[in-house]
């Protein structure tokens, strides 16, 4: 058997390069950018007010109760028509261009209209603003409440690099720089096939000897989170002809993930079915627990090799093998970071005896010490009362996997161990 690191390297070595695709802006969310993005404009396109108030010359401020004449009102979307000269101010709204001559904006809350009872004709002369305003601020400094032209980004500036994951924020930034489409790495299509005579659909009540197909939905969700597009092939019975038909269908996707049928039992037909369809085995069995029977192979293809993963049927084994091997492969196919699960050290909260034999990834839960900032602060990790590879309930309480090396050892509360943080 090979170890986990060797198996991961063999997987990543076989991940094919993918061509970028150009998508409309509305379709880019969750994809990884495959080009450099430059701005076609300055943003903001002019010096602008950061709040409602009065644009003035800071040099005209002579302490609280400074009175200035108001020459006009400028709203967002409008443009000033007069320069601000000595002793004058322009009433201005958030986002509006700063008039020539002004170098500061005083927020409206720090002002008082001088002519609160002015006539309608006097108010109309400044577009609804008072004809004079008293500045009640304690200080006014140059640049106050003004965002300068191109402060956010400048025309020709690179604002995003290839490899950037497009979140809603980045989609908004693409829109700001006039990009209604972008070149991205397409998300891989990942087929999921759950195998086993004992499986029944989720909506069906299991009879004696049957279990619901929890792996299919779990793997589909894991694939989505990893950046892939899941395609559920349903349940494949342990019959060679049925498996061949479903596997053939699955091999039309970029990746095929099977659960079950990879151990050494009489009905573990997956490896031989894959071989009969031309899938080349890269490895079968890895030195880990749970998940020892995991299988990986490649179907050569002129348009990019197809990756095939055979995961053990027990759900905890399936999840562990997915996180260790499948997720990094999907991430790389998607243009995302293909690193392993993030690891950190934590102190055991309870005693634990590791029986040894194989490196073990044990469901656990860590909590960062009070006053620390995750994920780097000190943490305590509790080993959960895991009942084995079929115990999905206990796994649902885990936020990490405690990593124990293959040697048998009794661990004491307070001992430092490595934990792999679950996404």
PEKA-V564658 format. One record per residue. SS is DSSP state (H for helix, E for strand, - for the rest). PHI is phi in whole degrees, -180 to 180 (NA if undefined). Layout:
SS & PHI
SS & PHI
This chain:
- & NA
E & -96
- & -91
H & -61
H & -65
H & -62
H & -63
H & -63
H & -62
H & -65
H & -65
H & -66
H & -65
- & -99
- & -74
- & -77
- & -71
- & -125
- & -81
E & -72
E & -129
E & -98
E & -119
E & -63
H & -51
H & -66
H & -104
- & -85
- & -55
- & 86
- & -89
E & -105
E & -64
- & -118
- & -151
- & -82
E & -115
E & -114
- & -86
- & -97
- & -144
- & -84
E & -137
- & -68
- & -77
- & -156
- & -62
E & -132
E & -76
- & -92
- & -163
- & -68
E & 170
E & -133
E & -88
E & -151
- & -91
H & -60
H & -67
H & -82
- & -79
- & -119
- & 98
- & -54
- & 79
E & -63
E & -112
E & -128
E & -80
E & -102
E & -96
E & -170
E & -122
E & -124
- & -101
- & -60
- & 95
- & -98
- & -134
- & -65
- & -111
- & -132
- & -79
- & -86
- & -106
- & -55
- & 81
E & -119
E & -149
E & -117
E & -72
E & -137
- & -107
- & -54
- & 91
- & -76
E & -66
- & -76
- & -70
- & -56
- & 94
- & -84
- & -134
E & -157
E & -127
E & -101
E & -63
H & -61
H & -67
H & -105
E & -138
E & -139
E & -61
- & -77
- & -110
- & -61
- & -109
- & -62
- & -73
H & -59
H & -66
H & -69
H & -65
H & -62
- & -64
- & -115
- & 71
- & 104
- & -84
- & -67
- & -78
E & -151
E & -139
E & -100
E & -89
- & -106
- & -67
- & -79
- & -155
- & -136
- & -124
- & -61
- & 88
- & -62
- & 59
E & -123
E & -103
- & -74
- & -55
- & 65
- & -63
- & -82
E & -158
- & -114
- & -56
- & 89
- & -77
E & -76
E & -108
E & -149
- & -108
- & -56
- & 101
- & -76
E & -77
- & -86
- & -90
H & -55
H & -62
H & -68
H & -62
H & -63
H & -67
H & -58
H & -64
H & -62
- & -97
- & 80
- & -96
- & -92
E & -156
E & -155
E & -83
E & -134
E & -81
- & -66
- & -69
- & -70
E & -87
E & -122
E & -85
E & -123
E & -129
E & -94
E & -116
- & 141
- & -66
- & -83
E & -83
E & -129
- & -60
- & -58
- & -77
- & -97
- & -80
- & -66
- & -86
- & -58
- & 87
- & -112
E & -140
E & -73
- & -80
H & -85
H & -64
H & -58
H & -63
H & -63
H & -66
H & -60
H & -67
H & -62
H & -64
H & -58
H & -65
H & -78
- & 108
- & -98
E & -113
E & -72
E & -132
E & -83
E & -91
E & 82
E & -111
E & -107
- & -74
- & -79
- & -131
H & -59
H & -66
H & -68
H & -64
H & -61
H & -64
H & -70
H & -65
H & -58
H & -64
H & -65
- & -72
- & -78
- & -85
- & -70
E & -137
E & -120
E & -116
E & -110
E & -122
- & 89
- & 79
- & -116
- & -85
- & -114
- & -78
- & -61
- & -98
- & -85
- & -96
H & -58
H & -58
H & -72
H & -65
H & -61
H & -61
H & -66
- & -99
- & 90
- & -79
E & -89
E & -71
E & -99
E & -155
E & -142
- & 89
E & -130
- & -77
- & -157
E & -143
- & -81
- & 119
- & -50
- & -76
- & -50
E & -125
E & -141
E & -151
E & -136
E & -101
- & -59
- & -151
- & -62
- & -92
- & 125
- & -58
E & -92
E & -96
E & -130
E & -119
E & -106
E & -99
- & -60
- & -76
- & -67
H & -62
H & -67
H & -61
H & -61
H & -65
H & -60
H & -68
H & -62
H & -65
H & -78
H & -124
H & -78
H & -57
H & -61
H & -67
H & -64
H & -59
H & -67
H & -62
- & -86
- & 87
- & -88
- & -62
- & -101
- & -64
- & -71
- & -54
- & -64
E & -116
E & -153
E & -100
E & -149
E & -94
E & -62
- & -90
- & -144
- & -66
E & -154
E & -105
E & -97
- & -73
- & 80
- & 105
- & -142
- & -58
E & -123
E & -108
E & -105
E & -55
E & -151
E & -137
E & -109
E & -133
E & -73
- & -61
- & -58
- & 92
- & -98
- & -102
- & -66
- & -98
- & -102
- & -74
- & -62
E & -142
E & -106
E & -124
E & -102
E & -77
- & -81
- & -80
- & -72
- & -99
- & 118
- & -65
- & -94
- & -87
H & -73
H & -60
H & -64
H & -59
- & -65
- & -91
- & -86
- & -121
E & -160
E & -118
E & -74
E & -104
E & -115
- & -67
- & -71
- & -72
- & -68
E & -165
E & -97
E & -100
- & -108
- & -55
- & 102
- & -67
E & -84
E & -135
E & -88
E & -130
E & -100
E & -81
- & -76
- & -61
